[in-house]
Amino acid sequence: MNIIIHPTYFSSIAHFVVMLQADNVVFEVHDNFLKQTYRNRTYIYGANGRQTLNIPVVHSQKNRQKYKDVKIFNEEPWQANHWKSLLSAYRTSPFFEFYEDDIQPLFHQKTDYILDFNLKCFEVICDCLQLDLNVSESQSFEKIVEDKTDYRYLVNAKKEQSQPFDSYTQVFSNKHGFISNLSILDLLFNEGPNTLNYLESQTINPL
């Protein structure tokens, strides 16, 4: 199966489930940037339940801006804030220390463009999981794709939250129960080397 999907900020579990099922993954890089999607946000499990991490971006005066042209608003200390949130949420998780040194540099090195940063996050996760996916980038935007299964709808956080996945142990599950389909970081820090087995055991059907 060949799929097309958006590269997102520490992608959700659903994104990785479909990418592992695919023979070839094409990243959509020629679409327009839309607000309130996983392009610049991810969800983690904090002490008060589901928590949003949102990367501030520089909004153009134009009506439409290409995803690949959107700059991160680095005047805000978002990296320090996100790293503090991750420490607060996951430092007591079983595998946080195991992956900390791989992930921490992303929150100390500045990146200008949101797409570039998301691709870096993806590469780091693949390194952590020793995952070798066959990935390429789109050459132009096609509203309807003929030769690939279209999972671009997963970039929409509202559509995606309904994905029912098997439960696993989470740091604060005794407080708020199991929260499905968070950032891949939640699964990685809680399940460690078992992350790939978990992802391969889940299924998503295309719309």
Salt bridges, closest charged atoms under 4 A:
GLU28 OE1 - ARG152 NH1 2.74
ASP31 OD2 - HIS6 ND1 3.43
ASP31 OD2 - ARG39 NH2 2.76
ASP69 OD1 - LYS68 NZ 3.95
ASP147 OD1 - LYS148 NZ 3.03
ASP150 OD2 - ARG152 NH2 2.80
GLU160 OE2 - HIS15 ND1 3.22
